[in-house]
Amino acid sequence: MAKMKINATLPFDRSKGFDEFLNMDAVTQISQTLERSGFHGGNVTDHPCPTANWLDNGGHDAQDPFVMLSLVSAVTTTLRVQTGILVLPYRNPFVVARAAATLDVFSGGRLTLGLGAGYLKGEYYAMGADFERRNESMDEYIRAMKAAWQGDDFSFQGTGYSARNSRIQPAPIQSPHPPLLVGGNSKRAIRRAAELGDGWYPFFTPATLSNTARTAPMSSDEDLVSGIAYLRECCEKIGRQQMPEVFLGSVRRPNEALNAQVLLDRLGRYRELGISGAVSHIDGNTRSEWCENAQWFGAEVIAKLD
């Protein structure tokens, strides 16, 4: 069984951290620290225009994901760069396909696309996207991107847009395209992972937050096991022989006490469930504190994984 892959959420989502996190010195130091410490990849999220109310009640800022991951890839050589997640219905799928292909080529084939339907209705309004059709848009846009990534001339008729004998070159280095991890805990998201994705990207979400954020809850390992069982059922139903990988979007919570043995035991249980990787939050109010904690995680957790 392969060693679990561990990603870290990158700390460039802090609008007040100019001296600490929002400059190229920080990008270089943090990204290279992750690479040296044995992390598989670095993740960024996607909130192009969140509401002030959401930000003032526990939300967070986010840099443009393709710009941020391009900067990270430019100062590293092996670290994978991942959206976790990109809200796909916010953008025309061919704009995303072009950006992803460009990043994959110039990073040397290190891009992973975590994709989701999103949940912020106010942000949907700001982006001019249809919140009520977000699931239909997700399925359609994934198919559109796959058509565009073939590297040959293609046509695709979408909802309100049409590619007619179009071409996007160069195609991504990774064949047939960068891995697509479908985010979300709902049965609709799990079916999408089976039908259209290379992996399922679940994340722990308390029921209380799910009620306000319009996301399906997953608050326990039992919920995760149930989701994996449903994923297997979906694959069997459509005749998919190889299960999509399961890459867990959150192995620990912000401000959860760092205990190496607890994390190793937890990751060991997830590995036994067939989970291939997980993302960890790294604490740190300053750049040096963040890097020290990342180095600790690499030495005390990643290096000791079987």
Residue, then its C-alpha position, 0 to 999 in steps of 0.5 A: m500500500a502506497k504511503m499517504k500523501i499529505n498536503a498543507t493549506l497555504p496561508f496566503d488567505r490573510s488580508k492583514g498579513f502583508d509583512e508576514f504572508l502577502n509577498m514573494d519572500a513569504v511565497t518562496q520561504i513557505s513553499q520551499t519549507l513544505e517541499r523540504s519537509g516532505f509535503h506532497g502538495g500545497n492547497v489554495t481555496d477559491h473565493p473571488c468575491p465573498t460577501a462582507n457578512w460571510l467574511d465577518n462571521g468566520g469566512h476568509d479571503a482567498q487569492d486568485p488560485f491560478v495566480m497563487l499556484s503559479l507563484v508557488s510552482a515557480v519557486t519549487t520543483t517537486l511540490r504539487v499545486q492544488t486547488g482545494i477547491l475551485v468553484l467551477p460554476y463561477r467561470n466559463p469552463f474554457v477559461v478554466a481549461r486554458a488556465a489549468a493547461t497553462l499552469d500544468v505545462f509551466s509547472g512540469g505537470r504538477l497541477t491537481l484540480g480540486l473542484g466543487a459546486g460551492y455554497l455561497k449564494g451571495e458570491y454566486y450573485a456577484m459572479g453572475a452565476d446560477f446558484e440553483r443550477r450549480n450542480e448541473s453546471m458542474d457536470e457540464y463544465i467538467r465535460a467541456m473541459k475534458a473536451a478542450w484538453q484533448g489538444d485537438d480541434f473540438s466542438f462543445q455545445g453548452t448552456g449559453y455558450s458554444a465552442r465551434n471547431s475550437r482548439i486549446q494548445p498546448a494540452p496539459i502535460q498530464s494525460p489525459h488531463p490534471p487529476l480532478l478531485v471532486g469536492g463535496n460530501s453530498k450524494r450528488a457530489i459522490r456520484r459526480a466523483a464516480e462518473l466524472g472525477d479521478g478522485w473524491y475530495p470530502f471534508f469534515t463539516p459539522a452539522t451546525l455549519s452545514n445548516t448555515a453554509r448549505t453543505a452536506p455534513m460529514s462530522s465523523d469517521e462513520d460518515l466518511v466510511s458511509g460516503i466511501a461505501y456509496l462511492r463504491e456502490c456508484c462505481e459498481k452501478i456504472g461499471r467503473q472498475q477502478m475506484p476513484e482515489v479518496f483524498l481527505g480535505s481536512v485531517r485536523r482543524p485550525n487550533e487543534a493541538l498538535n499531537a504526533q501520535v494522535l495524527l499518526d493513528r488517525l492517518g493510519r485509520y484513514r489509510e486502512l479505509g483506502i484513503s490515499g491522502a489528506v490535507s492538514h491545516i498548519d497553525g502560525n500567526t507569523r511566517s517563522e511560526w508557520c514554517e516551524n510548525a510545518q517542519w515539525f509536521g514533516a519530521e514528526v508525522i510525514a517522515k513516520l508514516d508507513 
